[in-house]
């Protein structure tokens, strides 16, 4: 979990699935938001689009053919991120 190094290696998906009894999928925030827009009633549907998010960095979730596109190394939509500590 980015920003929480103490969680490195923690089986978050499995823990959530066990506690809720539901299937759980984890993804980066921009991919999850893009997928929600693709699936929402009145949303983008099966079209191709990019969801852009500007926060502590700039990222995007890409939907191609109605599915989240992650790229060969799961970096699709990542423009780059640089953390500065002052």
Jmol script that loads the backbone (N, CA, C; Angstrom):
load data "model"
ATOM      1  N   UNK A   1       0.861  -1.165   0.000  1.00  0.00           N
ATOM      2  CA  UNK A   1       0.000   0.000   0.000  1.00  0.00           C
ATOM      3  C   UNK A   1       0.900   1.218   0.000  1.00  0.00           C
ATOM      4  N   UNK A   2       0.847   2.010  -1.051  1.00  0.00           N
ATOM      5  CA  UNK A   2       1.693   3.179  -1.182  1.00  0.00           C
ATOM      6  C   UNK A   2       1.469   4.133  -0.024  1.00  0.00           C
ATOM      7  N   UNK A   3       2.553   4.640   0.528  1.00  0.00           N
ATOM      8  CA  UNK A   3       2.452   5.575   1.641  1.00  0.00           C
ATOM      9  C   UNK A   3       2.406   4.894   3.000  1.00  0.00           C
ATOM     10  N   UNK A   4       2.299   3.582   3.025  1.00  0.00           N
ATOM     11  CA  UNK A   4       2.262   2.829   4.269  1.00  0.00           C
ATOM     12  C   UNK A   4       3.257   1.672   4.199  1.00  0.00           C
ATOM     13  N   UNK A   5       4.547   1.957   4.319  1.00  0.00           N
ATOM     14  CA  UNK A   5       5.545   0.895   4.160  1.00  0.00           C
ATOM     15  C   UNK A   5       5.389  -0.237   5.172  1.00  0.00           C
ATOM     16  N   UNK A   6       4.788   0.042   6.321  1.00  0.00           N
ATOM     17  CA  UNK A   6       4.598  -1.010   7.319  1.00  0.00           C
ATOM     18  C   UNK A   6       3.597  -2.070   6.850  1.00  0.00           C
ATOM     19  N   UNK A   7       2.865  -1.772   5.778  1.00  0.00           N
ATOM     20  CA  UNK A   7       1.905  -2.723   5.226  1.00  0.00           C
ATOM     21  C   UNK A   7       2.513  -3.579   4.118  1.00  0.00           C
ATOM     22  N   UNK A   8       3.761  -3.343   3.744  1.00  0.00           N
ATOM     23  CA  UNK A   8       4.399  -4.139   2.687  1.00  0.00           C
ATOM     24  C   UNK A   8       4.318  -5.620   3.035  1.00  0.00           C
ATOM     25  N   UNK A   9       3.828  -6.401   2.113  1.00  0.00           N
ATOM     26  CA  UNK A   9       3.725  -7.839   2.316  1.00  0.00           C
ATOM     27  C   UNK A   9       2.455  -8.282   3.031  1.00  0.00           C
ATOM     28  N   UNK A  10       1.656  -7.340   3.535  1.00  0.00           N
ATOM     29  CA  UNK A  10       0.416  -7.711   4.215  1.00  0.00           C
ATOM     30  C   UNK A  10      -0.601  -8.181   3.178  1.00  0.00           C
ATOM     31  N   UNK A  11      -1.223  -9.331   3.397  1.00  0.00           N
ATOM     32  CA  UNK A  11      -2.184  -9.866   2.413  1.00  0.00           C
ATOM     33  C   UNK A  11      -3.543  -9.160   2.503  1.00  0.00           C
ATOM     34  N   UNK A  12      -3.596  -7.921   2.075  1.00  0.00           N
ATOM     35  CA  UNK A  12      -4.791  -7.094   2.232  1.00  0.00           C
ATOM     36  C   UNK A  12      -6.003  -7.672   1.511  1.00  0.00           C
ATOM     37  N   UNK A  13      -5.827  -8.098   0.258  1.00  0.00           N
ATOM     38  CA  UNK A  13      -6.956  -8.640  -0.495  1.00  0.00           C
ATOM     39  C   UNK A  13      -7.550  -9.852   0.215  1.00  0.00           C
ATOM     40  N   UNK A  14      -6.688 -10.752   0.642  1.00  0.00           N
ATOM     41  CA  UNK A  14      -7.154 -11.965   1.311  1.00  0.00           C
ATOM     42  C   UNK A  14      -7.845 -11.635   2.633  1.00  0.00           C
ATOM     43  N   UNK A  15      -7.289 -10.689   3.385  1.00  0.00           N
ATOM     44  CA  UNK A  15      -7.883 -10.312   4.669  1.00  0.00           C
ATOM     45  C   UNK A  15      -9.268  -9.703   4.476  1.00  0.00           C
ATOM     46  N   UNK A  16      -9.409  -8.831   3.489  1.00  0.00           N
ATOM     47  CA  UNK A  16     -10.716  -8.226   3.223  1.00  0.00           C
ATOM     48  C   UNK A  16     -11.728  -9.265   2.747  1.00  0.00           C
ATOM     49  N   UNK A  17     -11.295 -10.169   1.879  1.00  0.00           N
ATOM     50  CA  UNK A  17     -12.193 -11.217   1.386  1.00  0.00           C
ATOM     51  C   UNK A  17     -12.655 -12.115   2.529  1.00  0.00           C
ATOM     52  N   UNK A  18     -11.737 -12.455   3.423  1.00  0.00           N
ATOM     53  CA  UNK A  18     -12.085 -13.320   4.549  1.00  0.00           C
ATOM     54  C   UNK A  18     -13.074 -12.624   5.487  1.00  0.00           C
ATOM     55  N   UNK A  19     -12.840 -11.365   5.772  1.00  0.00           N
ATOM     56  CA  UNK A  19     -13.715 -10.633   6.700  1.00  0.00           C
ATOM     57  C   UNK A  19     -15.089 -10.336   6.122  1.00  0.00           C
ATOM     58  N   UNK A  20     -15.157 -10.087   4.828  1.00  0.00           N
ATOM     59  CA  UNK A  20     -16.447  -9.720   4.227  1.00  0.00           C
ATOM     60  C   UNK A  20     -17.189 -10.900   3.626  1.00  0.00           C
ATOM     61  N   UNK A  21     -16.460 -11.975   3.308  1.00  0.00           N
ATOM     62  CA  UNK A  21     -17.075 -13.103   2.628  1.00  0.00           C
ATOM     63  C   UNK A  21     -17.380 -12.818   1.170  1.00  0.00           C
ATOM     64  N   UNK A  22     -16.772 -11.763   0.638  1.00  0.00           N
ATOM     65  CA  UNK A  22     -17.008 -11.350  -0.744  1.00  0.00           C
ATOM     66  C   UNK A  22     -15.721 -11.424  -1.547  1.00  0.00           C
ATOM     67  N   UNK A  23     -15.832 -11.592  -2.868  1.00  0.00           N
ATOM     68  CA  UNK A  23     -14.625 -11.522  -3.688  1.00  0.00           C
ATOM     69  C   UNK A  23     -14.084 -10.088  -3.657  1.00  0.00           C
ATOM     70  N   UNK A  24     -12.775  -9.948  -3.586  1.00  0.00           N
ATOM     71  CA  UNK A  24     -12.138  -8.637  -3.489  1.00  0.00           C
ATOM     72  C   UNK A  24     -11.066  -8.522  -4.556  1.00  0.00           C
ATOM     73  N   UNK A  25     -11.037  -7.389  -5.217  1.00  0.00           N
ATOM     74  CA  UNK A  25      -9.976  -7.077  -6.172  1.00  0.00           C
ATOM     75  C   UNK A  25      -9.358  -5.752  -5.749  1.00  0.00           C
ATOM     76  N   UNK A  26      -8.052  -5.647  -5.829  1.00  0.00           N
ATOM     77  CA  UNK A  26      -7.349  -4.411  -5.502  1.00  0.00           C
ATOM     78  C   UNK A  26      -6.703  -3.857  -6.759  1.00  0.00           C
ATOM     79  N   UNK A  27      -6.719  -2.551  -6.882  1.00  0.00           N
ATOM     80  CA  UNK A  27      -6.100  -1.892  -8.028  1.00  0.00           C
ATOM     81  C   UNK A  27      -5.729  -0.487  -7.599  1.00  0.00           C
ATOM     82  N   UNK A  28      -5.005   0.213  -8.436  1.00  0.00           N
ATOM     83  CA  UNK A  28      -4.675   1.602  -8.110  1.00  0.00           C
ATOM     84  C   UNK A  28      -5.926   2.464  -8.228  1.00  0.00           C
ATOM     85  N   UNK A  29      -5.915   3.604  -7.549  1.00  0.00           N
ATOM     86  CA  UNK A  29      -7.110   4.442  -7.463  1.00  0.00           C
ATOM     87  C   UNK A  29      -7.640   4.881  -8.816  1.00  0.00           C
ATOM     88  N   UNK A  30      -6.778   5.247  -9.739  1.00  0.00           N
ATOM     89  CA  UNK A  30      -7.249   5.739 -11.032  1.00  0.00           C
ATOM     90  C   UNK A  30      -7.861   4.624 -11.876  1.00  0.00           C
ATOM     91  N   UNK A  31      -7.326   3.417 -11.782  1.00  0.00           N
ATOM     92  CA  UNK A  31      -7.935   2.292 -12.498  1.00  0.00           C
ATOM     93  C   UNK A  31      -9.314   1.977 -11.922  1.00  0.00           C
ATOM     94  N   UNK A  32      -9.420   2.004 -10.593  1.00  0.00           N
ATOM     95  CA  UNK A  32     -10.706   1.718  -9.956  1.00  0.00           C
ATOM     96  C   UNK A  32     -11.749   2.775 -10.326  1.00  0.00           C
ATOM     97  N   UNK A  33     -11.345   4.042 -10.347  1.00  0.00           N
ATOM     98  CA  UNK A  33     -12.276   5.113 -10.716  1.00  0.00           C
ATOM     99  C   UNK A  33     -12.711   4.981 -12.172  1.00  0.00           C
ATOM    100  N   UNK A  34     -11.774   4.671 -13.052  1.00  0.00           N
ATOM    101  CA  UNK A  34     -12.112   4.505 -14.470  1.00  0.00           C
ATOM    102  C   UNK A  34     -13.071   3.335 -14.658  1.00  0.00           C
ATOM    103  N   UNK A  35     -12.826   2.238 -13.961  1.00  0.00           N
ATOM    104  CA  UNK A  35     -13.714   1.081 -14.063  1.00  0.00           C
ATOM    105  C   UNK A  35     -15.109   1.425 -13.547  1.00  0.00           C
ATOM    106  N   UNK A  36     -15.182   2.163 -12.447  1.00  0.00           N
ATOM    107  CA  UNK A  36     -16.485   2.576 -11.919  1.00  0.00           C
ATOM    108  C   UNK A  36     -17.242   3.420 -12.937  1.00  0.00           C
ATOM    109  N   UNK A  37     -16.547   4.329 -13.604  1.00  0.00           N
ATOM    110  CA  UNK A  37     -17.200   5.148 -14.632  1.00  0.00           C
ATOM    111  C   UNK A  37     -17.666   4.304 -15.812  1.00  0.00           C
ATOM    112  N   UNK A  38     -16.885   3.295 -16.158  1.00  0.00           N
ATOM    113  CA  UNK A  38     -17.258   2.431 -17.278  1.00  0.00           C
ATOM    114  C   UNK A  38     -18.493   1.599 -16.948  1.00  0.00           C
ATOM    115  N   UNK A  39     -18.636   1.197 -15.689  1.00  0.00           N
ATOM    116  CA  UNK A  39     -19.728   0.308 -15.293  1.00  0.00           C
ATOM    117  C   UNK A  39     -20.966   1.032 -14.787  1.00  0.00           C
ATOM    118  N   UNK A  40     -20.835   2.292 -14.417  1.00  0.00           N
ATOM    119  CA  UNK A  40     -21.949   3.041 -13.827  1.00  0.00           C
ATOM    120  C   UNK A  40     -23.061   3.272 -14.846  1.00  0.00           C
ATOM    121  N   UNK A  41     -24.308   3.211 -14.394  1.00  0.00           N
ATOM    122  CA  UNK A  41     -25.412   3.558 -15.293  1.00  0.00           C
ATOM    123  C   UNK A  41     -25.219   4.984 -15.822  1.00  0.00           C
ATOM    124  N   UNK A  42     -25.331   5.139 -17.115  1.00  0.00           N
ATOM    125  CA  UNK A  42     -25.119   6.446 -17.720  1.00  0.00           C
ATOM    126  C   UNK A  42     -23.659   6.820 -17.862  1.00  0.00           C
ATOM    127  N   UNK A  43     -22.777   5.895 -17.507  1.00  0.00           N
ATOM    128  CA  UNK A  43     -21.339   6.153 -17.601  1.00  0.00           C
ATOM    129  C   UNK A  43     -20.838   5.951 -19.014  1.00  0.00           C
ATOM    130  N   UNK A  44     -19.551   5.716 -19.128  1.00  0.00           N
ATOM    131  CA  UNK A  44     -18.913   5.611 -20.441  1.00  0.00           C
ATOM    132  C   UNK A  44     -19.236   4.301 -21.153  1.00  0.00           C
ATOM    133  N   UNK A  45     -19.734   3.312 -20.416  1.00  0.00           N
ATOM    134  CA  UNK A  45     -20.075   2.038 -21.048  1.00  0.00           C
ATOM    135  C   UNK A  45     -18.871   1.339 -21.628  1.00  0.00           C
ATOM    136  N   UNK A  46     -19.006   0.809 -22.827  1.00  0.00           N
ATOM    137  CA  UNK A  46     -17.931   0.048 -23.454  1.00  0.00           C
ATOM    138  C   UNK A  46     -16.970   0.879 -24.266  1.00  0.00           C
ATOM    139  N   UNK A  47     -17.086   2.193 -24.212  1.00  0.00           N
ATOM    140  CA  UNK A  47     -16.209   3.049 -25.006  1.00  0.00           C
ATOM    141  C   UNK A  47     -14.805   3.157 -24.444  1.00  0.00           C
ATOM    142  N   UNK A  48     -13.950   3.771 -25.226  1.00  0.00           N
ATOM    143  CA  UNK A  48     -12.572   4.015 -24.813  1.00  0.00           C
ATOM    144  C   UNK A  48     -12.482   5.408 -24.206  1.00  0.00           C
ATOM    145  N   UNK A  49     -11.802   5.524 -23.063  1.00  0.00           N
ATOM    146  CA  UNK A  49     -11.612   6.836 -22.453  1.00  0.00           C
ATOM    147  C   UNK A  49     -10.483   6.777 -21.434  1.00  0.00           C
ATOM    148  N   UNK A  50     -10.047   7.944 -21.018  1.00  0.00           N
ATOM    149  CA  UNK A  50      -9.036   8.071 -19.969  1.00  0.00           C
ATOM    150  C   UNK A  50      -9.629   8.881 -18.826  1.00  0.00           C
ATOM    151  N   UNK A  51      -9.411   8.411 -17.615  1.00  0.00           N
ATOM    152  CA  UNK A  51      -9.792   9.136 -16.411  1.00  0.00           C
ATOM    153  C   UNK A  51      -8.513   9.760 -15.865  1.00  0.00           C
ATOM    154  N   UNK A  52      -8.458  11.071 -15.771  1.00  0.00           N
ATOM    155  CA  UNK A  52      -7.274  11.764 -15.262  1.00  0.00           C
ATOM    156  C   UNK A  52      -7.510  12.214 -13.833  1.00  0.00           C
ATOM    157  N   UNK A  53      -6.483  12.052 -13.001  1.00  0.00           N
ATOM    158  CA  UNK A  53      -6.564  12.472 -11.606  1.00  0.00           C
ATOM    159  C   UNK A  53      -5.321  13.275 -11.264  1.00  0.00           C
ATOM    160  N   UNK A  54      -5.536  14.462 -10.736  1.00  0.00           N
ATOM    161  CA  UNK A  54      -4.443  15.304 -10.270  1.00  0.00           C
ATOM    162  C   UNK A  54      -4.563  15.416  -8.763  1.00  0.00           C
ATOM    163  N   UNK A  55      -3.583  14.872  -8.077  1.00  0.00           N
ATOM    164  CA  UNK A  55      -3.549  14.919  -6.617  1.00  0.00           C
ATOM    165  C   UNK A  55      -2.122  15.202  -6.202  1.00  0.00           C
ATOM    166  N   UNK A  56      -1.526  14.297  -5.434  1.00  0.00           N
ATOM    167  CA  UNK A  56      -0.112  14.441  -5.101  1.00  0.00           C
ATOM    168  C   UNK A  56       0.755  14.125  -6.300  1.00  0.00           C
ATOM    169  N   UNK A  57       0.159  13.553  -7.310  1.00  0.00           N
ATOM    170  CA  UNK A  57       0.813  13.267  -8.588  1.00  0.00           C
ATOM    171  C   UNK A  57      -0.241  13.357  -9.676  1.00  0.00           C
ATOM    172  N   UNK A  58       0.133  13.005 -10.876  1.00  0.00           N
ATOM    173  CA  UNK A  58      -0.807  12.981 -11.992  1.00  0.00           C
ATOM    174  C   UNK A  58      -0.853  11.556 -12.514  1.00  0.00           C
ATOM    175  N   UNK A  59      -2.036  10.993 -12.550  1.00  0.00           N
ATOM    176  CA  UNK A  59      -2.187   9.633 -13.036  1.00  0.00           C
ATOM    177  C   UNK A  59      -3.449   9.500 -13.851  1.00  0.00           C
ATOM    178  N   UNK A  60      -3.581   8.366 -14.497  1.00  0.00           N
ATOM    179  CA  UNK A  60      -4.752   8.120 -15.327  1.00  0.00           C
ATOM    180  C   UNK A  60      -5.135   6.655 -15.250  1.00  0.00           C
ATOM    181  N   UNK A  61      -6.412   6.416 -15.400  1.00  0.00           N
ATOM    182  CA  UNK A  61      -6.932   5.080 -15.599  1.00  0.00           C
ATOM    183  C   UNK A  61      -7.419   5.011 -17.031  1.00  0.00           C
ATOM    184  N   UNK A  62      -6.990   4.014 -17.765  1.00  0.00           N
ATOM    185  CA  UNK A  62      -7.359   3.884 -19.172  1.00  0.00           C
ATOM    186  C   UNK A  62      -8.352   2.747 -19.351  1.00  0.00           C
ATOM    187  N   UNK A  63      -9.423   3.021 -20.068  1.00  0.00           N
ATOM    188  CA  UNK A  63     -10.402   1.994 -20.409  1.00  0.00           C
ATOM    189  C   UNK A  63     -10.423   1.876 -21.922  1.00  0.00           C
ATOM    190  N   UNK A  64     -10.130   0.678 -22.402  1.00  0.00           N
ATOM    191  CA  UNK A  64     -10.129   0.384 -23.837  1.00  0.00           C
ATOM    192  C   UNK A  64     -11.038  -0.806 -24.071  1.00  0.00           C
ATOM    193  N   UNK A  65     -12.019  -0.630 -24.930  1.00  0.00           N
ATOM    194  CA  UNK A  65     -12.952  -1.719 -25.202  1.00  0.00           C
ATOM    195  C   UNK A  65     -13.749  -2.144 -23.986  1.00  0.00           C
ATOM    196  N   UNK A  66     -14.004  -1.203 -23.072  1.00  0.00           N
ATOM    197  CA  UNK A  66     -14.792  -1.519 -21.891  1.00  0.00           C
ATOM    198  C   UNK A  66     -14.024  -2.186 -20.771  1.00  0.00           C
ATOM    199  N   UNK A  67     -12.701  -2.335 -20.920  1.00  0.00           N
ATOM    200  CA  UNK A  67     -11.875  -2.992 -19.900  1.00  0.00           C
ATOM    201  C   UNK A  67     -10.725  -2.081 -19.502  1.00  0.00           C
ATOM    202  N   UNK A  68     -10.320  -2.162 -18.236  1.00  0.00           N
ATOM    203  CA  UNK A  68      -9.171  -1.382 -17.781  1.00  0.00           C
ATOM    204  C   UNK A  68      -7.927  -1.885 -18.496  1.00  0.00           C
ATOM    205  N   UNK A  69      -7.178  -0.953 -19.057  1.00  0.00           N
ATOM    206  CA  UNK A  69      -5.925  -1.288 -19.742  1.00  0.00           C
ATOM    207  C   UNK A  69      -4.774  -0.977 -18.793  1.00  0.00           C
ATOM    208  N   UNK A  70      -3.985  -1.992 -18.459  1.00  0.00           N
ATOM    209  CA  UNK A  70      -2.885  -1.824 -17.512  1.00  0.00           C
ATOM    210  C   UNK A  70      -1.524  -1.746 -18.195  1.00  0.00           C
ATOM    211  N   UNK A  71      -1.433  -2.185 -19.417  1.00  0.00           N
ATOM    212  CA  UNK A  71      -0.150  -2.173 -20.115  1.00  0.00           C
ATOM    213  C   UNK A  71       0.673  -3.408 -19.802  1.00  0.00           C
ATOM    214  N   UNK A  72       1.754  -3.584 -20.541  1.00  0.00           N
ATOM    215  CA  UNK A  72       2.585  -4.785 -20.409  1.00  0.00           C
ATOM    216  C   UNK A  72       3.196  -4.916 -19.017  1.00  0.00           C
ATOM    217  N   UNK A  73       3.524  -3.796 -18.395  1.00  0.00           N
ATOM    218  CA  UNK A  73       4.154  -3.827 -17.066  1.00  0.00           C
ATOM    219  C   UNK A  73       3.295  -3.121 -16.026  1.00  0.00           C
ATOM    220  N   UNK A  74       2.026  -3.076 -16.246  1.00  0.00           N
ATOM    221  CA  UNK A  74       1.014  -2.458 -15.376  1.00  0.00           C
ATOM    222  C   UNK A  74       1.246  -0.966 -15.137  1.00  0.00           C
ATOM    223  N   UNK A  75       1.971  -0.313 -16.019  1.00  0.00           N
ATOM    224  CA  UNK A  75       2.248   1.106 -15.842  1.00  0.00           C
ATOM    225  C   UNK A  75       1.447   2.021 -16.741  1.00  0.00           C
ATOM    226  N   UNK A  76       0.475   1.483 -17.471  1.00  0.00           N
ATOM    227  CA  UNK A  76      -0.328   2.335 -18.356  1.00  0.00           C
ATOM    228  C   UNK A  76      -1.023   3.412 -17.532  1.00  0.00           C
ATOM    229  N   UNK A  77      -0.967   4.635 -18.006  1.00  0.00           N
ATOM    230  CA  UNK A  77      -1.603   5.743 -17.312  1.00  0.00           C
ATOM    231  C   UNK A  77      -0.731   6.425 -16.281  1.00  0.00           C
ATOM    232  N   UNK A  78       0.456   5.892 -16.050  1.00  0.00           N
ATOM    233  CA  UNK A  78       1.366   6.511 -15.085  1.00  0.00           C
ATOM    234  C   UNK A  78       2.250   7.513 -15.806  1.00  0.00           C
ATOM    235  N   UNK A  79       2.110   8.760 -15.460  1.00  0.00           N
ATOM    236  CA  UNK A  79       2.912   9.811 -16.082  1.00  0.00           C
ATOM    237  C   UNK A  79       4.242   9.994 -15.375  1.00  0.00           C
ATOM    238  N   UNK A  80       4.332   9.513 -14.187  1.00  0.00           N
ATOM    239  CA  UNK A  80       5.541   9.671 -13.384  1.00  0.00           C
ATOM    240  C   UNK A  80       5.176  10.236 -12.031  1.00  0.00           C
ATOM    241  N   UNK A  81       6.014   9.947 -11.068  1.00  0.00           N
ATOM    242  CA  UNK A  81       5.749  10.407  -9.710  1.00  0.00           C
ATOM    243  C   UNK A  81       7.083  10.652  -9.032  1.00  0.00           C
ATOM    244  N   UNK A  82       7.192  11.781  -8.415  1.00  0.00           N
ATOM    245  CA  UNK A  82       8.407  12.103  -7.684  1.00  0.00           C
ATOM    246  C   UNK A  82       7.993  12.626  -6.320  1.00  0.00           C
ATOM    247  N   UNK A  83       8.424  11.956  -5.281  1.00  0.00           N
ATOM    248  CA  UNK A  83       8.128  12.397  -3.931  1.00  0.00           C
ATOM    249  C   UNK A  83       9.245  13.304  -3.452  1.00  0.00           C
ATOM    250  N   UNK A  84       8.881  14.455  -2.948  1.00  0.00           N
ATOM    251  CA  UNK A  84       9.854  15.397  -2.394  1.00  0.00           C
ATOM    252  C   UNK A  84       9.674  15.468  -0.895  1.00  0.00           C
ATOM    253  N   UNK A  85      10.767  15.376  -0.182  1.00  0.00           N
ATOM    254  CA  UNK A  85      10.721  15.509   1.264  1.00  0.00           C
ATOM    255  C   UNK A  85      11.523  16.745   1.625  1.00  0.00           C
ATOM    256  N   UNK A  86      10.867  17.728   2.191  1.00  0.00           N
ATOM    257  CA  UNK A  86      11.520  18.999   2.520  1.00  0.00           C
ATOM    258  C   UNK A  86      11.829  19.084   3.990  1.00  0.00           C
TER     259      UNK A  86
END
end "model"
wireframe off; spacefill off
backbone 0.3
color backbone group
